[in-house]
Amino acid sequence: MYRRLSNLRRLDYGIFQLSTSGLVIKPPQVGQPTVHSLMSILFVPMTVITTLIMPERLDGYVNQRRCLIEAALEECLPLSSQPRARPLNEALRYAVFPGGKRWRPVLTLLGAELVGVSARNAMLAACAMEFLHTSSIIFDDLPAMDDADVRRGIPALHRVFGEGLALLAALALLNESYGLLARAAHENGRCETSAQLIIEAAKCVGGNGMIGGQAVDLSLRGAGQGADALHSRNLKTMALMRLTMRAGAVACGTGEDDATALGNFGESLGMAYQICDDLMDDLGEVAELGKPVRQDARHGLSTCVTELGVEGARRLAAGLIADGTRSLRERFGARPEAELLSEAAMTILQDALRLSLASA
């Protein structure tokens, strides 16, 4: 008999995998570390999942860190001291506060803590990731890009402050993210890693990252792209998530093997996140998501949903997260932070699963 989702919090969990009929959770073998995953039930047919919630332990971690993150973002906000720049400062505050779920800084802190770095020492890098992410969505929302009027349930920045100030605010946040990464390395006594972090951030933003991915978006709208173009446009999400997972740890001098493992997990999570975003864009509603929906269809863009269908996209996202958490476990074992990262990955997946299953 299938276990009810209301009992999820009382179960001890195994390792999930895909099957032809649903998401299967393999019970842990003797001596094998358990993983407290949001999807941790022995078997859940795809028609059963309707509402999922953040696990208590992850919820406690996020709530504990959130106040620290908000205070640090306020302190790091790149406000201008110019007497006539008040509108810019107002635009910056509007863009950053109140934020969304703050997944990027949370993931940066978890990645750093996984390799033994304190949250305090990784906080500047976490703020850099949130500023970089916020700048990217300001750019995305502009009329010349995705032309979105709503973000996080309120009017998009350019709708309130105009396109000129929106561009300047995005550039200010992007510029500050580079400075914060350098400061993070310097204040942790790792000046030699400053250049590495800035180079990584530049690659993340550049022609083979966010900017290149957006350029593919613009050039292929309505062209009926295939899988190769789809991979190119997903680069912007994958690149940012890879850097998000690595930044705090690298700023504090973690070894390359650990940093590589974190980056690989970030790439899997980034790709899964993009698939979930595609699913929510196709199946969600503005009131629920806090941003425009059916944007990909409006612009004639291929997505994982158009290429694979809802079922195929859902399974691919779940498989990517399974692979990512497995590789994380192989490198770091059953450390609490690794389990929290696994839970975070499944929590990010949950809304897309719920919407796609409701549409079935």
JORACOR-V377134 format. One record per pair of residues at least 6 apart in sequence whose ideal C-beta (glycine too) atoms are under 6 Angstrom apart, sorted by the first residue. I is the first residue (numbers start at 1). J is the second residue. D is the distance in Angstrom with one decimal. If there is no record, write none. Layout:
# JORACOR-V377134
<<I/J/D> <I/J/D>>
This chain:
# JORACOR-V377134
<<3/41/4.9> <11/40/5.8> <12/34/5.7> <13/34/5.8> <13/35/5.8> <13/36/5.5> <13/37/5.1> <13/40/2.6> <14/25/5.0> <14/26/4.9> <14/27/4.3> <14/28/4.7> <15/26/5.0> <16/23/5.8> <16/25/4.7> <16/39/5.4> <16/322/5.8> <17/24/5.3> <17/322/6.0> <18/315/5.7> <18/319/5.3> <22/44/5.9> <22/45/4.4> <22/46/5.1> <23/44/5.5> <23/318/5.8> <24/43/5.7> <25/40/5.8> <25/41/5.6> <25/42/5.5> <28/34/4.8> <33/334/3.1> <35/339/5.6> <35/342/5.3> <36/339/5.4> <37/342/5.5> <37/346/5.3> <38/55/5.6> <38/343/5.7> <38/346/3.8> <38/347/5.6> <39/346/5.3> <49/353/5.7> <49/357/5.3> <52/350/3.8> <54/347/5.1> <55/343/4.9> <58/340/5.6> <58/343/4.4> <61/340/5.8> <62/106/5.8> <65/109/5.9> <69/102/5.6> <69/105/4.9> <72/123/4.9> <72/127/5.2> <73/96/6.0> <73/127/5.5> <76/127/4.6> <77/92/5.8> <78/172/4.8> <78/176/4.0> <79/89/4.8> <80/88/5.5> <80/89/6.0> <87/165/5.8> <88/168/5.8> <91/161/4.4> <91/165/4.7> <91/169/4.3> <92/169/5.2> <95/134/5.5> <95/157/5.1> <95/169/5.5> <96/134/5.8> <100/152/5.5> <104/129/4.3> <104/130/5.2> <104/133/4.9> <104/244/5.0> <105/126/3.6> <105/129/5.9> <105/130/4.9> <107/244/5.2> <108/125/5.6> <108/126/4.1> <108/129/5.0> <108/244/5.4> <108/247/5.5> <108/248/4.5> <109/119/4.8> <109/122/5.4> <109/126/5.3> <110/337/5.4> <110/340/5.7> <110/341/5.3> <111/245/4.5> <111/248/5.7> <111/249/5.4> <111/262/4.8> <112/122/3.5> <112/248/3.2> <112/249/4.9> <113/337/4.9> <114/332/6.0> <114/337/3.8> <114/338/5.9> <115/249/4.8> <115/254/4.5> <115/258/4.8> <117/249/6.0> <117/252/4.3> <121/188/5.5> <121/252/5.4> <122/248/3.2> <124/180/4.9> <124/183/5.3> <124/184/3.9> <125/184/4.3> <125/247/4.1> <125/248/4.2> <125/251/4.6> <127/180/5.6> <128/177/4.2> <128/180/3.8> <128/181/4.9> <129/244/4.8> <129/247/5.9> <131/173/4.2> <131/176/5.4> <131/177/4.4> <132/177/4.3> <134/173/5.5> <135/170/4.3> <135/173/4.1> <135/174/4.2> <136/210/5.6> <138/157/5.3> <138/166/5.6> <138/170/3.9> <139/170/5.3> <140/146/4.9> <141/148/4.2> <141/151/5.7> <141/156/4.2> <142/158/5.7> <146/295/5.9> <148/156/5.6> <148/292/4.8> <149/156/5.6> <149/159/5.7> <150/291/5.4> <150/292/5.7> <151/291/5.4> <152/290/5.0> <153/290/3.5> <157/166/4.5> <158/166/3.8> <178/198/5.6> <178/201/5.9> <181/197/4.2> <181/198/5.9> <181/201/5.8> <182/194/4.5> <184/251/3.9> <185/193/4.5> <185/194/4.3> <185/197/5.8> <185/251/4.8> <188/251/5.9> <188/252/4.7> <190/253/4.5> <193/250/5.9> <197/250/5.9> <200/243/5.7> <203/209/5.9> <204/239/4.3> <204/240/5.8> <204/243/4.5> <209/235/5.9> <209/239/3.7> <210/236/3.9> <212/235/6.0> <213/233/5.0> <213/235/4.2> <213/236/3.3> <216/232/4.4> <216/233/4.4> <217/233/5.2> <220/229/5.2> <221/299/4.7> <221/300/5.1> <222/300/3.3> <225/302/4.3> <230/302/5.4> <234/274/4.8> <237/270/4.8> <237/273/5.9> <237/274/4.2> <238/267/5.2> <238/270/3.8> <238/271/5.5> <241/266/4.4> <241/269/5.3> <241/270/3.0> <242/263/4.8> <242/266/4.0> <242/267/5.0> <244/266/6.0> <245/262/4.3> <245/265/5.8> <245/266/3.4> <246/259/5.2> <246/262/5.2> <246/263/4.9> <249/259/5.7> <249/262/5.9> <250/259/5.3> <261/331/4.0> <264/327/5.8> <265/324/4.7> <265/328/4.9> <268/320/4.8> <268/323/5.6> <268/324/3.2> <269/324/5.6> <269/345/5.4> <271/320/5.3> <272/317/4.4> <272/320/4.1> <272/321/5.0> <273/348/5.8> <275/304/4.6> <275/313/5.3> <275/316/5.9> <275/317/4.1> <276/317/5.7> <276/349/5.8> <276/352/3.6> <278/303/4.0> <278/304/5.0> <278/305/5.0> <279/305/6.0> <279/313/5.7> <279/352/4.1> <279/356/5.2> <280/289/5.8> <280/352/5.5> <280/355/5.9> <281/293/5.5> <281/295/5.7> <281/296/5.4> <282/305/4.8> <283/355/4.2> <283/359/5.1> <284/293/5.1> <284/355/5.5> <286/293/5.7> <296/303/4.9> <304/313/4.2> <305/313/4.9> <310/356/5.0> <314/356/4.9> <317/349/5.9> <321/345/4.7> <321/349/5.8> <325/342/4.2> <328/338/5.3> <332/338/4.5>>
